[in-house]
Each structure stands twice: as structure tokens, then as C-alpha cells.
Amino acid sequence: MAFSSFWKYCASLTLLLLLSYSQTVRGQAVQAENVTVLEGGTAQISCRLQNYDGSIVVIQNPRRQTLFFNGTRALKDDRFQMVLFTQRLVRITLTNVSVSDEGGYFCQLYTDDTHHQVATLSVVVPPEVPTVEVKTEAVEGGEVELTCVSPRSKPPATLRWVRDRREIAGVISQQENGKTVSVSNTIRIPVERKDNGAALSCEASHPALVGQKRVRHYSLDVHFAPTVKIIPPQGILREGDSLSLTCSVTGNPLPRDIQWSRVNDTLPERAEKTGNILHMSRLSQSHNGTYLCQAHNNYGRAADHYTLLVYVSVPPKSHSAIAHPNHPSSSFTKEYQDPGAVVETHSAVPYAVIGGILAVLVFTVICVLIVTIWCSVRQKGSYLTHEASGLDEHGEVQEAFLNGNDASQGKKEYLL
């Protein structure tokens, strides 16, 4: 009997506790919402209340410092503002957000028991325009090492090198700097003189950029030895003329000191040097010679030469006057004699007559040669015939001697 009474008492007490707990839970509810914001932006931190009965509401930062106590500011930080406090919603704003503000913000409801929820604030740091660092300078025939750097982003940015719309594979590395990450992409490419000024670009992509890219453009600066070429004047130079020689120079870096000289001699007194131009006026034979243009930079030197030959002017010669019915006077002409040039002379005999005479002479010589050869052949044939006839007569004399005939008679007959 006593046991039964004790059991009923425990059951009643348990029921009362359960009812009290259910009323407490049903009356005290708080929910927090997570938020993500770009660095430098404004974050809204909200705490939702259910069946709020006027209990104390406290909002704390990740370091558990109280920001607001029932709507009253507790921390002197003007970036935090209470924008809404109702029985259903408590909302504060945080302006100029930085990565140091990242973390969990506590929404606490103080009743008989303390209830709290955590609103997690995430800060996204988009990358700035990347920078390009030249690890090794570009020299013709060598390699250049370039590094593209995005010093700060969260989450890490993606970097890639592009040339002529084609990606260049590189070595990617990351380094944490507190809550942000530094990303780099290093490439090594061979370079030639033709690559000087070639365009490359480093592109940084990031979720916060929403499909856009931060791009850094870079032009290759390839160093190479100079080349030199003297641009010669057009036409023939004569005494009294002026001459300007232009020395065309290329190179990287471009040579600044261009030197003019004359082989085995000094420059003429009236020669004027202005940068890459050598000017000489009133030319004479004393200006003849080989002129050199030389240039150099840190990667080599080059030279080119030009040989100057001034043509001599001959004093004008007088010519006999030819009377013309419409011209009362005769004229004189100025002739020039060019060294090494072929001088044409005018003859009084027409070239056609001379050519005809030469043709007749050649034809006559050919005819004489033909007749001479024909006569020589005929004379040789007659000689051979007589020689054969003489041999026959000698045979008859021998036959008469063998037959005992009179030698004198045979000789006489032979002679006759």
C-alpha cells in the first residue's frame, strides 16, 4: 500500500516536470542565420525569436564580447548598428567588414535556462589585379622566368598565363597569410629577337568575381645585340655636291652612342655628326674613302661601312659653232669624266657603213679560204696520178732488161 502511494507520487511529479519543460521549450526559441559577405561590404546578422516572452536577448561577437544587451549598445564599435528589435526578429548590421570580423556571432536568450544559437559570418576576399615579377631577364637565345602573383584572396584565386589565346603551363604555389592566401604561377619560356614586344597576360579568376577576370598584361622585353646598316644616297656624287649618310641602328637596349669614322684617315673637317646622320657638304676627291658607322650595347657591337667615290668634274670644252637658220649663236656644253666609267666617243662615220664594210671583208676572206682549200685538194690528186704512171713505166724497163733486149733501145723507147 505504501509502495503504491509512492509510485503515484513519483508519477505525478514526473508529469509536472515534463509539462513545465514543454512549456519552457515552447516559450523560449531562438534561431540564427549564417551570412556570407565580401570584404569591405555590409553584413546583416539576424536572430529570429519564437514565442518571445520579454526575456533578455544578448548578441556577442566571436570573442564573446557583448555587442548589444536587449537592444542597448554594449561595445563601442560604431560599425555595429541595431536596426531591428521585435518579438520575432533581432537584426544588427556590420559595415566595412574585414576578415578579422569573421567567425560565429552568438544570439543568446536568457530565461530560467540560457538558450543560444550561432550565426556564422564568412568573409570572401576577391583577388586584386595580379602583378608580374621578372625572375630572370630575357636575353636572345636564352630563357625568361616570369611569375604572376595574386598576393591576397580567400578562397585562393586561380591564376593562368595566356599567349595568343593559348594557356602556358606553369608551376603554381600557395602560401597562407593569416586567413587569406597568396597564389603564384611561374613559367619559363625560350625567347628570340623576334619575341621582343610579344604580348602575354596573367588572368586571375575567383568565385566572388562572378565569371569576370582580373587581368595583368605584360610585353616581353628581349635584350639583344645591335645591328647597323648605312643607308646610301641615290645617284652619282660629283664635286661640289652634298652627302648625308644615315646609320640605321636596332638593338635592345637601343645604342645611344653612334660613332662615325673613316678607315685609315680622319673625318673631313667639314663633316657634321648629328646623332645617326653624317653630313658632308662641297664634296671633293679629298672626301674619298671608306666610312664606318659603329654602335654597341651591353650585349654586343656592330658596324657597317660605305665607300665614297666623288666623280671629278672636267672644265667645259669649246665646240665649233654650227650655223642654224633659226639660232643666231652657238652653245657650249659641260662634260664630266667619271673615273672608271666608260666614256663614249662620237664618230663622223656612220655605224651602219662601218658594219657593211666589215661584213664584205669577212665574206671575201671566207670565199678566198674556200677556193684555196679546193685548189689544194685538186693539186694533191693530180700528183698521186702521175706517181702511179711513173711506176708503170719503171716496170716495163725492168721487164725489157730481163728479156735481154737492147738496153739502149729500151732506154731510148723509155725516154721517148
LINZI-V790832 format. One line per field, one symbol per residue. psi: psi as a letter, one per 20 degrees, with the letter a starting at -180 (. if undefined). A space follows every 10 residues. Layout:
# LINZI-V790832
psi: ???
This chain:
# LINZI-V790832
psi: ghgghgghgg ggggghgggg ghhgghiopp qqpqqpqqpi apqopqopqp lpjjrppppq rhjkppgqol ipphpnoihp poipoaihpp pqqorlprhi iqapppopoo bhqppqqpop ppppoqqrpr qppogpqppp ibqpoppppo ipqorprpqq qppljppppa ppqqppncir pppqopqpqq qrhiipiqpr qpppqqhiil irqpppqppp npprqrqppp oqrqapprpi rqpoppoppr qoqpphoppq rppkrrqqhj pppndjpppp rmqrhiiqap pqpqqqaija rqqqqpppop ppppqqqqqq pppqhioirr qqqpqqoppi qpppqpqhpq hggghgghgg gggggggggg gghghhgghh ghghghhhgh hghhhgghhh hhijrphhgh hghgh.
